[in-house]
Amino acid sequence: MNTDAAGLGKSRAVAFVLPALVLIAVFLIFPALWTVYLGLTDYRLTGLAAAEPRVVGLGNYAAALSDPRFLTSLWLTVLYVGGSAIIGQAGLGFALAWILRTRGGPLRRAVEGVVLLSWILPSAVVGFLWFALLDRDDGTLNALLHTPGFAWLLDYPLLSIIVFNVWRGTAFSMMLYAAALENVPPSHLETARLAGASVPQQLRDVVLPRIRRHILTNLLLISLWTFNDFTPFVLTGGGPEGRSEILPLYVYRVALRDGQLGAGAAISFLILLVNLVFALAYLRLLRGRRREAPAAGGPHA
């Protein structure tokens, strides 16, 4: 009876898990394997290579790594992630969470509402709103600043999409840090203040050690999201002259505009490897902090 019951329990568990495994296989594993295969071929959208693709091995990867435009796109992506995610979203999100932690009433609700609204709106809608804001001829920003004809998206394309992404994504960092700051005992901050610690010293000695894991988690997530973000295409299309062509836009141009699906798949796999490096670096840092915690707490026990 016990054996039959155990077998029946396992069968039910498999029946519950099987649909999820099928979905993962269909929508994640198979597309990933297909992308790896395409990256090893010269598959194209049109022409003879579309009907009879040839296996070229690592040729697509070598061509991408030696392409100056790919290297430029990689550098622009690093600047985009560093400026909009690591400095902009993380910094502004923490500043808002720190300022609003002791505030209440209509002001706090208004600030949180505006920040959250920018985050929950669809990316395409927000992109077109910012295009209308920064437009050279009829843009709202030029009307407010009395600078008719100033081409923000043409003269400062990378800065424009960085500011846009900071405005759009700060809400997540703000909410995560707001929740993390609730774990900081107010008595510790008060003790530090009475001891003469300035605000930067309070942040360094009291706040940051307690929310370090939250900071690492936030930086990982927003860095990965920003690294794979395609929304800047709505604003600049990667131009002018490739000055805002971050890696997702570069893949779009190679794979769809130029019709080189094999090369685009190879570049996509390179992007996946970069994402894995981000994730592994985060896990390494997180494990290091976990090991430090018991070591730091041992002598005081």
C-alpha positions in Angstrom: 0.0 0.0 0.0 2.8 2.4 0.9 4.6 1.6 -2.4 1.4 2.2 -4.4 0.7 5.4 -2.6 4.3 6.6 -3.2 4.0 5.7 -6.9 0.6 7.5 -7.2 2.1 10.6 -5.5 5.0 10.7 -7.9 2.7 10.3 -10.9 0.6 13.2 -9.7 3.7 15.3 -9.1 4.9 14.6 -12.7 1.4 15.4 -14.0 1.5 18.8 -12.3 5.0 19.6 -13.4 4.8 18.2 -17.0 2.9 21.2 -18.5 5.4 23.6 -17.2 8.3 21.5 -18.5 6.6 21.4 -21.9 6.2 25.1 -22.0 9.8 25.7 -21.0 11.0 23.2 -23.6 8.9 24.8 -26.4 9.5 28.5 -25.6 12.9 28.5 -24.0 15.1 25.4 -24.7 14.1 24.8 -28.3 14.5 28.5 -29.4 17.9 28.6 -27.6 19.2 25.5 -29.3 17.8 26.7 -32.7 19.6 30.0 -32.1 22.9 28.2 -31.4 22.4 26.2 -34.6 21.7 29.3 -36.7 24.8 31.0 -35.4 26.9 28.2 -36.9 25.3 28.7 -40.4 25.2 31.4 -43.1 21.4 31.4 -43.0 19.8 34.4 -44.6 16.3 35.7 -45.2 16.6 35.7 -49.0 18.7 34.2 -51.6 20.3 30.7 -52.0 21.4 30.7 -48.3 17.8 30.9 -47.3 17.0 27.7 -49.1 20.2 25.8 -48.5 22.1 27.3 -45.6 25.7 26.1 -45.1 27.4 25.4 -41.8 30.2 27.9 -41.3 31.3 26.9 -37.8 32.7 29.8 -35.8 32.9 32.1 -38.8 30.0 34.3 -37.7 31.6 34.7 -34.3 35.0 35.6 -35.7 33.3 38.1 -38.1 31.3 39.7 -35.3 34.3 40.1 -33.0 36.4 41.6 -35.8 33.6 44.0 -36.9 34.3 47.6 -35.7 30.6 48.3 -35.7 30.0 45.4 -33.2 32.8 46.6 -30.9 31.4 50.2 -31.1 27.9 48.9 -30.3 29.3 46.9 -27.3 31.0 50.0 -26.0 27.8 52.1 -26.4 25.9 49.4 -24.6 28.4 49.5 -21.7 27.9 53.3 -21.5 24.2 52.9 -21.7 24.0 50.3 -18.9 26.5 52.2 -16.7 24.8 55.6 -17.2 21.2 54.6 -17.1 21.1 51.6 -14.9 24.0 51.6 -12.5 24.4 55.3 -12.0 21.0 56.7 -13.0 18.3 54.2 -11.9 20.2 52.8 -8.9 21.4 56.2 -7.7 18.1 58.1 -8.2 16.0 55.2 -6.9 18.0 55.0 -3.7 17.9 58.8 -3.3 14.1 58.9 -3.7 13.7 55.9 -1.3 15.9 57.6 1.3 14.2 60.9 1.1 10.7 59.5 1.1 11.3 57.0 4.0 10.3 59.6 6.6 7.8 61.5 4.5 4.1 61.0 4.3 1.0 62.6 3.1 0.1 63.8 -0.4 3.7 64.7 -1.4 4.9 61.1 -1.0 1.9 59.7 -2.8 2.3 62.1 -5.7 6.0 61.3 -6.1 5.4 57.6 -5.9 2.5 57.8 -8.3 4.5 59.7 -10.9 7.5 57.4 -10.7 5.4 54.3 -10.8 3.3 55.6 -13.7 6.5 55.9 -15.8 7.3 52.2 -15.0 3.9 50.6 -15.6 3.2 52.2 -18.9 4.0 50.1 -22.0 7.5 50.7 -23.3 6.3 51.6 -26.8 3.9 54.2 -25.5 6.5 55.7 -23.3 9.0 55.7 -26.2 6.6 57.7 -28.5 5.8 60.1 -25.6 9.5 60.9 -25.3 9.8 61.2 -29.0 7.1 63.8 -28.9 8.9 65.5 -26.0 12.3 65.6 -27.7 11.2 66.2 -31.3 13.2 68.9 -33.1 10.3 70.7 -34.8 7.3 70.3 -32.5 8.8 68.9 -29.3 7.5 69.9 -25.9 10.9 70.3 -24.4 12.0 72.9 -27.0 8.7 74.7 -26.5 9.4 74.9 -22.7 13.0 75.9 -23.1 12.3 78.3 -26.0 14.9 76.5 -28.2 13.1 75.9 -31.4 14.8 73.5 -33.8 17.2 72.0 -31.3 17.7 68.4 -32.3 18.2 66.5 -29.0 17.9 63.1 -30.7 20.3 64.0 -33.4 22.9 65.9 -31.4 22.8 63.9 -28.2 21.3 60.5 -29.1 23.1 58.4 -26.4 22.4 60.9 -23.7 18.8 61.1 -24.7 18.2 57.3 -24.4 20.1 57.2 -21.1 17.9 60.0 -19.6 14.8 58.3 -21.1 15.7 54.9 -19.5 16.5 56.5 -16.1 13.1 58.1 -16.1 11.4 54.9 -17.2 13.1 52.4 -14.9 13.8 54.3 -11.6 10.6 53.0 -10.0 11.8 49.4 -9.6 15.0 50.5 -7.8 13.0 53.0 -5.6 10.5 50.3 -4.5 13.2 47.7 -3.8 15.3 50.1 -1.8 12.2 51.4 0.1 11.5 47.9 1.2 15.2 47.3 2.1 15.4 50.5 4.2 12.5 49.2 6.4 14.9 46.6 7.6 17.3 49.2 9.0 16.4 49.8 12.7 15.6 53.6 13.3 17.4 53.3 16.6 20.7 52.5 14.9 20.4 55.6 12.7 19.4 57.7 15.8 22.4 56.4 17.7 24.7 57.2 14.8 23.2 60.7 14.6 23.6 61.3 18.3 27.2 60.1 18.0 27.8 62.9 15.5 27.8 60.9 12.3 26.9 62.8 9.2 24.4 61.5 6.7 27.1 60.0 4.4 28.7 58.3 7.4 25.3 56.9 8.5 24.8 55.6 5.0 28.3 54.0 4.9 28.4 52.5 8.4 24.7 51.7 9.2 22.6 51.6 6.0 24.7 50.1 3.3 26.0 47.1 5.3 22.4 46.0 6.0 21.0 46.4 2.4 24.1 45.2 0.5 22.4 42.1 -0.8 19.4 44.2 -2.0 21.9 46.5 -3.8 23.5 43.6 -5.5 20.2 42.1 -6.6 19.0 45.4 -7.9 22.2 46.1 -9.9 22.0 42.6 -11.4 18.4 42.9 -12.5 18.4 46.4 -13.9 21.8 45.8 -15.6 20.4 42.7 -17.4 17.1 44.5 -18.3 19.0 47.5 -19.6 21.6 45.4 -21.5 18.8 43.7 -23.4 16.5 46.7 -23.8 15.1 47.4 -27.3 12.9 50.4 -26.5 15.5 53.0 -27.6 14.7 51.9 -31.2 11.5 53.9 -30.9 13.5 57.1 -30.1 16.5 56.9 -32.4 16.5 53.7 -34.4 20.1 53.3 -33.5 21.1 56.5 -35.3 22.3 58.9 -36.3 25.2 57.1 -37.9 25.1 54.3 -35.3 25.8 56.7 -32.3 23.0 55.1 -30.3 23.1 51.6 -31.8 23.3 49.4 -28.6 23.6 45.7 -29.0 19.9 44.8 -29.3 19.5 47.3 -32.1 22.7 46.0 -33.7 21.3 42.5 -33.7 18.0 43.8 -35.2 19.9 45.5 -38.0 22.1 42.5 -38.8 19.4 39.9 -38.6 16.4 41.6 -40.1 17.4 44.7 -42.0 20.5 43.0 -43.6 18.8 39.6 -43.6 21.8 37.8 -42.0 19.9 35.5 -39.6 23.0 33.3 -39.0 25.2 36.3 -38.0 22.4 37.8 -35.9 22.0 34.5 -34.0 25.7 34.4 -33.4 25.7 37.9 -32.0 22.7 37.0 -29.8 24.6 34.1 -28.4 27.5 36.5 -27.5 25.0 38.7 -25.7 23.8 35.7 -23.8 27.4 35.0 -22.7 27.7 38.6 -21.5 24.5 38.2 -19.5 25.9 35.0 -17.9 29.1 36.8 -16.9 26.9 39.4 -15.2 24.9 36.7 -13.4 28.0 34.7 -12.3 29.7 37.8 -11.0 26.6 38.6 -8.9 26.4 35.1 -7.5 30.1 35.2 -6.6 29.7 38.5 -4.8 26.6 37.2 -3.0 28.3 34.0 -1.9 31.3 36.1 -0.6 28.9 38.2 1.5 27.3 35.1 2.9 30.6 33.7 4.0 31.6 37.1 5.5 28.4 37.3 7.6 29.1 34.2 9.8 32.7 35.1 10.1 31.9 38.6 11.2 29.2 37.4 13.6 31.2 34.5 15.1 33.4 36.5 17.6 30.4 38.4 18.9 28.4 35.3 19.6 
